[in-house]
Amino acid sequence: MPRALAYPAQARPGVLVAVLAFAGITVALMQTLVIPLVPRLPGLLGASTGDTAWTVTATLLAAAVATPVVGRLGDMYGKRRMLLVSLGLLVAGALVVARSDSLTPMLVGRTLQGLAAGVIPLGISVMRDELPPDRLGSATATMSSSLGVGSALGLPAAALIADHAHWHALFWTAAGLGLVAMGLVAAFVPESPVRGGGRFDVVGALGLSAALVCLLLVVSKGADWGWASRTTLLLLGAAVAVLALWTPFELRVRRPLVDLRTAARPRVLLTNVASVVFSFAMFGIALVLPQVLQLPEATGYGLGRTMLAVGLVMAPQGLVMMAVAPVSARISAARGPRTTLMLGALVVAAGYGLSLLMMAELWQFVLVGCVIGAGIGFGYGAMPALIMSAVPLSETAAANSLNTLMRAIGTSVSSAVTGAVLAGMTVAVGSAAFPSLDGLRLVLAGCAAASLVTVAIAAFIPPAPGERGDAPVPEPLAPAKTAPEVALSSQSATNGARRRVEWACLTVRTRQAGWLRGVRRAPAGSARSVRPRKRNPT
């Protein structure tokens, strides 16, 4: 059977999901890989603390620029192809850093690693193209949660390697994982026949990249430069000006980088807004929990633990996110993904409520992390379902990439706000200043409030076509069937009654058309024919 008309034998659902999830976890590991090294980087690279902080910022900026661009290229030229390109950039970046002993190659390598951030939305889009509807919900939830799983598992692994081996071993390990992911994708992920076509919007890509870089520089560096400093204000003004020019340009382009008309649909727009707020809320635990665990016991609330202990405490959170993925899919199938997102936000709010009361023992932090991880798993599993049910197949990767970008913006804003709050609310212990308990609790309470705001936003997300509020949805993720799905459904129809009815209707329509076209189409000699017969002249 032709490739476009049936599920390919090589695209076995279980293997496909496992390979794509492994690739997503590998990319997510890059986000936390450098965290145990941050305090040591000035000495390792011979640079100032401010300069070495760019090793984190460069990855963030590169990821923001690459995510929408790679998504559109995947829709146009093939998602598998762009998966391999993204993983190749990750490997190249890891190799550059593994051979570096100074700041410049370190920044180059970290930038290349950030360019691989499009792997997760690309993987979700491949799943929509290749998997049958009954497997799609749990698969996309698993892929979406791989970001949190990789981040949670990467921290203890990176701390362990950094404590017992040369720091270059971290990036040799990352390169090895990237090569394994590339090999698995090449062997088991088929290229999707769904292509958007058209020409790539170079001007739109440059404009959006410039605006994102300016905006994220303000968010990530504004506290260091000063929120009212000249540099901060100029960058913010540049971001606003570029977006003001970019928006009308994108509305006129035939094949824009970001289809603003699709993005403005209420279901897509409100989902993206909810994604920003939800990501702001969920990132608070990743910012507060490590600080409390590492603060000296002399503060009265710090536990004085090592980075390795911090990683081990946070690891169960990632495992819980992966475990709730199939549960998230079942809830979405039964009640709609909007309900799943609201449930996830409520669980996250409950977790933050527990954190305000339980900050004294390691097991309490593990419990809080698992509760919040479960809520994140529900929410992140629902977001791709909401997006894909509102966009055409040819724009799946671009739409998922935009949603991933919204999540990244939410976490960046959360980091900036948390840093500003904790810097302004400190307590002195000897000659050192540390974040105060009131400041930490204020951040946690703010994240709980943001979770409740997410619930309110999600309540206004309109149902997809065929979805009545929170009624059961047979296929919430695919409003329009792909060619493989159509072929599969036609093969499974064995009773023949439907085909007989369709044939009868076709026959009736054909006969009616003959009557309406007049008697000239009637067979010669019939009662409807009025053409005179030629008489024999003899």
Secondary structure, DSSP 4 states (H G I P E B T S, - for coil): --GGGS--TT--HHHHHHHHHHHHHHHHHHHHTTGGGGGGHHHHHT--HHHHTHHHHHHHHHHHHHHHHHHHHHHHH-HHHHHHHHHHHHHHHHHHHHT--SHHHHHHHHHHHHGGGGHHHHHHHHHHHHS-HHHHHHHHHHHHHHHHHHHHHHHHHHHHHHHHS-THHHHHHHHHHHHHHHHHHHHH-PPPS----S---HHHHHHHHHHHHHHHHHHHHHHHH-TTSHHHHHHHHHHHHHHHHHHHHHHH-SS-SS-HHHHTSHHHHHHHHHHHHHHHHHHHHHHHHHHHHHS-GGGSS-----HHHHHHHHHHHHHHHHHTHHHHHHHHHHH-HHHHHHHHHHHHHHHHHHHHH--SSHHHHHHHHHHHHHHHHHHHHHHHHHHHTSS-GGGHHHHHHHHHHHHHHHHHHHHHHHHHHHHHSEEEETTEEEE-HHHHHHHHHHHHHHHHHHHHHHHTPPPPTT--TTS--S-TT-SS--HHHHHHHHHH--S-HHHHHHHHHHHHHHHHHHHHT-GGGSPTTSTT--PPPPPP--
